[in-house]
Amino acid sequence: MEKLTTVTETFQISGWGLVVVPSPFVGSYSGPDERSVVLRRPDGSSKEAIVHVQYVFPKPTPKVPTWELMFRDLAKEDVPIGTEIWG
């Protein structure tokens, strides 16, 4: 299992899901895909979840492209700031 990211911010997008930031760089992780991950929360608890890894086309285009990590079945309270995502 590899650590994908440590969450510093989350955004709930109505009708889509929960996006977490930061996302892994495109060159450091293979995607797009859907994979099972483990959320290791700051309080010591953990939770399994499915993350959707997708590429978005932000404007302006970033110097280093990243994947977007989205959880369709989780809410902000499920993924507190400081959560490590392992997959």
N, C-alpha and C positions, 0 to 999 in steps of 0.2 A: 504494500500500500504506500502511496506517495501523498505527501501533503500538497493540496492544490492551492490553498490560500488560508489566511486568517482574516476573518470578516472585520472590516472597519466601518461599514455602512450597509444599510438595507433599504430597498425601495419596493413597496407593494404596488403593483400595477394591476388595476382592476381588470378582470377578465383574462389576465395572463398568468400572474404569479408573483413570486418574491424574487427579486434580483439582488445578488450580493456583490459587494465591492471590497477589495479589488479582485479582478479576474486574472487568471494565468495568461501569460503571453502566448500568442499563437505558436511560436517556435518551441515553447517548453512543454507542450501538451498536445496530444493528437485529438482531433475533433473534426467536425461536430459529432456529437453522440449523446446518448442517454446512458447514465451509469449509476450504479448503486454506490453511495458514499456513506461515511460515518461522520456525524457532526459531533465534535468533542467540545462541549460547552464550557465556559469559564467556571461554572459551579461544580465541575467534575462529572456531570452526567453526560451520557452520549445517546445518540439517536441515529438509526439508519434512515436513509431517505434516497429518493431518486432525483438526481440533478440533470437538467437539460443543458448541454453545452452547445452554444450556438454562436455564430459570428454575426455581428451587427455592423452596419455601415454608418458610423457616427459622422457628423459634420461639426467641426472640421475633422478631416482624417487624422488620426493620431500618428505620431512618428513610429511608435511601436504598437502594432495591432494586438488586441486581446480578445479572448473568448468572453462571452457573456454566460454567467452561471445563473440559471433560473430554477426555482423550485415551484412547481405548479400546485402542490398540495400543502404548503407550509405558510405560516403567517410570521410576521416580524417577531412575535414573542417566542417562536420556535427556534429562532436563530439569533440569539443576542450578540451584540458587538463583542469581539474577542473569540468567537467560535472558530475552531479550526475545522477545515473540511478536508477529509482524507478519502482517497479513492484509488 
